[in-house]
Amino acid sequence: MANTEEIRAGLAEIVNEETGVNVEDVQMDKSFTEDLDIDSISMMTIVVNAEEKFGVTIPDEEVKNLKTVGDAVNFIENAK
């Protein structure tokens, strides 16, 4: 099972592929919308790719609760 840092790094790669944000900028305390400037359409693509990469399901109603990279990492960790 992936640890917190591996999940963060994997998520950073997905964010980078979708939006071009540098992987170094995708840190636990960063807000997807405010710090990383990710819109809702890109966020949905990131969620789908994260589900595939980590083998988890992120329900649509949960996506709005994933405000920061840390929120998403914690959700993925707990969903495994």
The 8 nearest C-alpha neighbors of each residue, nearest first, counted from 0:
[[1, 2, 79, 76, 53, 5, 6, 3],
 [2, 0, 5, 6, 3, 76, 4, 53],
 [1, 3, 5, 4, 6, 0, 76, 7],
 [2, 4, 6, 5, 7, 72, 1, 76],
 [5, 3, 7, 6, 2, 8, 1, 9],
 [6, 4, 8, 2, 7, 3, 1, 9],
 [5, 7, 9, 3, 4, 8, 10, 72],
 [8, 6, 4, 10, 5, 9, 72, 11],
 [9, 7, 11, 5, 10, 6, 4, 12],
 [10, 8, 6, 12, 11, 7, 5, 13],
 [9, 11, 13, 7, 12, 8, 6, 14],
 [10, 12, 22, 8, 14, 25, 9, 13],
 [13, 11, 15, 9, 10, 14, 22, 16],
 [12, 14, 10, 16, 15, 11, 45, 17],
 [15, 13, 11, 17, 12, 16, 18, 10],
 [14, 16, 19, 20, 12, 18, 13, 17],
 [15, 17, 13, 14, 19, 18, 12, 20],
 [16, 18, 14, 15, 19, 13, 41, 45],
 [19, 17, 15, 20, 14, 16, 41, 37],
 [18, 20, 15, 16, 17, 21, 14, 22],
 [21, 19, 15, 18, 22, 14, 24, 35],
 [22, 20, 23, 24, 15, 19, 25, 11],
 [21, 23, 11, 24, 25, 15, 12, 20],
 [24, 22, 21, 25, 26, 11, 20, 8],
 [25, 23, 22, 21, 26, 20, 35, 29],
 [24, 26, 11, 22, 23, 29, 68, 27],
 [27, 25, 29, 28, 24, 68, 23, 7],
 [26, 28, 69, 68, 29, 67, 25, 7],
 [27, 29, 26, 69, 67, 68, 30, 25],
 [30, 28, 67, 26, 27, 34, 68, 31],
 [29, 31, 67, 34, 33, 32, 66, 35],
 [30, 32, 35, 37, 67, 33, 34, 66],
 [33, 31, 36, 37, 30, 35, 34, 38],
 [32, 34, 30, 36, 35, 31, 37, 29],
 [35, 33, 30, 29, 36, 32, 31, 37],
 [34, 36, 31, 37, 32, 33, 30, 20],
 [37, 35, 32, 33, 34, 31, 38, 30],
 [38, 36, 32, 31, 35, 41, 42, 39],
 [39, 37, 41, 40, 42, 32, 36, 31],
 [38, 40, 42, 41, 43, 37, 32, 44],
 [41, 39, 43, 42, 38, 44, 37, 45],
 [42, 40, 44, 43, 38, 39, 45, 37],
 [41, 43, 39, 45, 40, 44, 38, 46],
 [42, 44, 46, 40, 45, 41, 39, 47],
 [45, 43, 41, 47, 42, 46, 48, 40],
 [44, 46, 42, 48, 43, 47, 49, 41],
 [45, 47, 43, 49, 44, 48, 50, 42],
 [48, 46, 50, 44, 49, 45, 43, 51],
 [47, 49, 45, 51, 50, 46, 52, 44],
 [50, 48, 52, 46, 51, 47, 53, 45],
 [51, 49, 55, 47, 54, 48, 53, 56],
 [50, 52, 48, 54, 49, 53, 47, 55],
 [51, 53, 49, 50, 54, 48, 9, 55],
 [54, 52, 50, 55, 51, 49, 75, 6],
 [53, 55, 51, 50, 52, 56, 79, 49],
 [56, 54, 50, 53, 78, 79, 57, 75],
 [55, 57, 50, 58, 54, 78, 75, 51],
 [56, 58, 61, 59, 55, 50, 62, 46],
 [59, 57, 61, 60, 56, 62, 46, 55],
 [60, 58, 62, 61, 57, 63, 43, 46],
 [59, 61, 58, 62, 63, 64, 57, 65],
 [62, 60, 58, 64, 59, 63, 57, 65],
 [61, 63, 65, 59, 64, 60, 58, 57],
 [62, 64, 65, 61, 60, 66, 59, 39],
 [65, 63, 62, 61, 66, 70, 60, 71],
 [66, 64, 70, 62, 71, 63, 67, 61],
 [65, 67, 30, 64, 31, 70, 63, 68],
 [68, 66, 30, 70, 69, 29, 31, 65],
 [67, 69, 27, 71, 70, 29, 72, 26],
 [68, 70, 27, 72, 67, 71, 73, 28],
 [71, 69, 65, 67, 73, 68, 72, 74],
 [70, 72, 74, 68, 65, 69, 73, 75],
 [71, 73, 69, 75, 74, 70, 7, 6],
 [74, 72, 76, 70, 71, 75, 69, 77],
 [73, 75, 71, 77, 72, 76, 78, 70],
 [74, 76, 78, 72, 73, 77, 71, 79],
 [77, 75, 73, 74, 78, 79, 72, 3],
 [76, 78, 74, 75, 79, 73, 72, 55],
 [77, 79, 75, 76, 74, 55, 56, 57],
 [78, 77, 76, 55, 75, 54, 0, 53]]
